[in-house]
Amino acid sequence: MTTRQHAIALVTGANKGIGRAAAEQLAALGMTVLVGARNPQRGEPAAAAIRAAGGAAHTLTLDVTDTDTVQTSAQWIDEHFGRLDVLINNAGISGSGQVDPSDAVDQIPSTVELDMVRKVFETNVFGVIAVTHAMLGLLRRSPAPRIVNVASHAASLTLFSDPDGPFAALLPSAAYSPSKSALLSLTVN
Ligand SMILES: NC(=O)c1ccc[n+]([C@@H]2O[C@H](COP(=O)([O-])OP(=O)(O)OC[C@H]3O[C@@H](n4cnc5c(N)ncnc54)[C@H](OP(=O)(O)O)[C@@H]3O)[C@@H](O)[C@H]2O)c1
């Protein structure tokens, strides 16, 4: 059995969308996947589908903005596996109910609601830091740890400021884009 087949991977926000697809693909590679979901009733169908396809998956109740579930998840992983090999910080929100920033008509800087900006940063930035901090001890026990932070093209000042670029027609995104730009600056030493 290879190292990859023994690998333990945690994906936040894995009950749907990109996170679920990532979880399914990691499981197909032979990893044991921990399906992070803030609502376990939404997470368990995703984990069950992976198991039905022959993979190994467990649901973890994990709200990246909730310290208790972050800490409890780290403890559970420690008790069951003693380490973590892959952390994918995928959970994210746009603040507008949809991830596509082109729909973020309420994210014009002069009118955006500050509470919404705070909520987006709580999930997309502070949540990533909190989960990473909680998992670092487990990751450091892995022979080849990996952290993937899911950002976005919306984080690119270059793309957004190019009048001929692909996002030229989009409205400003006062919460989502800055949160993903902040994420790009995060590195772990
Ligand atoms: N879709 C795109 O075109 C696109 C492009 C670039 C980057 N991205 C990024 O890719 C990631 C996934 O996007 P997606 O399109 O798959 O979005 P999605 O379908 O809306 O899925 C987002 C996931 O994050 C979870 N989530 C939200 N807040 C959470 C929290 N506080 N704690 C834990 N989980 C939470 C959601 O859980 P619930 O089901 O409970 O809401 C859901 O599982 C995001 O970081 C997004 O910014 C997306």
The ligand as an SDF file (V2000), in Angstrom:
LIG
                    3D

 48 52  0  0  0  0  0  0  0  0999 V2000
  -17.9780   28.4580   -8.0450 N   0  0  0  0  0  0  0  0  0  0  0  0
  -17.0420   29.2090   -8.6060 C   0  0  0  0  0  0  0  0  0  0  0  0
  -17.1370   29.6580   -9.7670 O   0  0  0  0  0  0  0  0  0  0  0  0
  -15.7890   29.5140   -7.8260 C   0  0  0  0  0  0  0  0  0  0  0  0
  -14.7520   30.1570   -8.4750 C   0  0  0  0  0  0  0  0  0  0  0  0
  -13.5880   30.4250   -7.7800 C   0  0  0  0  0  0  0  0  0  0  0  0
  -13.4710   30.0590   -6.4510 C   0  0  0  0  0  0  0  0  0  0  0  0
  -14.4870   29.4620   -5.8210 N   0  0  0  0  0  0  0  0  0  0  0  0
  -14.3230   29.1050   -4.4080 C   0  0  0  0  0  0  0  0  0  0  0  0
  -14.4710   27.7030   -4.2990 O   0  0  0  0  0  0  0  0  0  0  0  0
  -14.9900   27.3830   -2.9970 C   0  0  0  0  0  0  0  0  0  0  0  0
  -16.2220   26.5160   -3.1600 C   0  0  0  0  0  0  0  0  0  0  0  0
  -17.1380   27.2070   -3.9750 O   0  0  0  0  0  0  0  0  0  0  0  0
  -18.4450   26.5000   -4.5680 P   0  0  0  0  0  0  0  0  0  0  0  0
  -18.7390   27.1360   -5.8530 O   0  0  0  0  0  0  0  0  0  0  0  0
  -18.3280   25.0300   -4.4980 O   0  0  0  0  0  0  0  0  0  0  0  0
  -19.5320   27.0200   -3.5030 O   0  0  0  0  0  0  0  0  0  0  0  0
  -20.8200   26.3110   -2.8830 P   0  0  0  0  0  0  0  0  0  0  0  0
  -21.3860   25.3220   -3.8310 O   0  0  0  0  0  0  0  0  0  0  0  0
  -21.6760   27.4250   -2.3980 O   0  0  0  0  0  0  0  0  0  0  0  0
  -20.2260   25.5100   -1.6360 O   0  0  0  0  0  0  0  0  0  0  0  0
  -19.6730   26.2070   -0.5670 C   0  0  0  0  0  0  0  0  0  0  0  0
  -19.4430   25.2310    0.5500 C   0  0  0  0  0  0  0  0  0  0  0  0
  -18.9010   25.9560    1.6570 O   0  0  0  0  0  0  0  0  0  0  0  0
  -19.6870   25.6470    2.7930 C   0  0  0  0  0  0  0  0  0  0  0  0
  -19.6320   26.6830    3.8100 N   0  0  0  0  0  0  0  0  0  0  0  0
  -20.0440   27.9630    3.7420 C   0  0  0  0  0  0  0  0  0  0  0  0
  -19.8350   28.5710    4.9130 N   0  0  0  0  0  0  0  0  0  0  0  0
  -19.2760   27.6590    5.7410 C   0  0  0  0  0  0  0  0  0  0  0  0
  -18.8290   27.6660    7.0700 C   0  0  0  0  0  0  0  0  0  0  0  0
  -18.9390   28.7580    7.8460 N   0  0  0  0  0  0  0  0  0  0  0  0
  -18.2850   26.5440    7.5870 N   0  0  0  0  0  0  0  0  0  0  0  0
  -18.1720   25.4230    6.8350 C   0  0  0  0  0  0  0  0  0  0  0  0
  -18.6060   25.3330    5.5800 N   0  0  0  0  0  0  0  0  0  0  0  0
  -19.1430   26.4480    5.0390 C   0  0  0  0  0  0  0  0  0  0  0  0
  -21.0800   25.4200    2.2580 C   0  0  0  0  0  0  0  0  0  0  0  0
  -21.8830   24.7470    3.2060 O   0  0  0  0  0  0  0  0  0  0  0  0
  -23.4980   24.8480    3.1890 P   0  0  0  0  0  0  0  0  0  0  0  0
  -23.9770   23.8700    2.1540 O   0  0  0  0  0  0  0  0  0  0  0  0
  -23.8690   24.4900    4.5760 O   0  0  0  0  0  0  0  0  0  0  0  0
  -23.8510   26.2720    2.8290 O   0  0  0  0  0  0  0  0  0  0  0  0
  -20.7290   24.5810    1.0390 C   0  0  0  0  0  0  0  0  0  0  0  0
  -20.4830   23.2590    1.4100 O   0  0  0  0  0  0  0  0  0  0  0  0
  -15.2660   28.7100   -2.3070 C   0  0  0  0  0  0  0  0  0  0  0  0
  -14.1880   29.0380   -1.4630 O   0  0  0  0  0  0  0  0  0  0  0  0
  -15.3680   29.6870   -3.4720 C   0  0  0  0  0  0  0  0  0  0  0  0
  -15.0760   31.0090   -3.0750 O   0  0  0  0  0  0  0  0  0  0  0  0
  -15.6500   29.1690   -6.4900 C   0  0  0  0  0  0  0  0  0  0  0  0
  1  2  1  0
  2  3  2  0
  2  4  1  0
  4  5  1  0
  4 48  2  0
  5  6  2  0
  6  7  1  0
  7  8  2  0
  8  9  1  0
  8 48  1  0
  9 10  1  0
  9 46  1  0
 10 11  1  0
 11 12  1  0
 11 44  1  0
 12 13  1  0
 13 14  1  0
 14 15  2  0
 14 16  1  0
 14 17  1  0
 17 18  1  0
 18 19  2  0
 18 20  1  0
 18 21  1  0
 21 22  1  0
 22 23  1  0
 23 24  1  0
 23 42  1  0
 24 25  1  0
 25 26  1  0
 25 36  1  0
 26 27  1  0
 26 35  1  0
 27 28  2  0
 28 29  1  0
 29 30  1  0
 29 35  2  0
 30 31  1  0
 30 32  2  0
 32 33  1  0
 33 34  2  0
 34 35  1  0
 36 37  1  0
 36 42  1  0
 37 38  1  0
 38 39  2  0
 38 40  1  0
 38 41  1  0
 42 43  1  0
 44 45  1  0
 44 46  1  0
 46 47  1  0
M  CHG  2   8   1  16  -1
M  END
$$$$
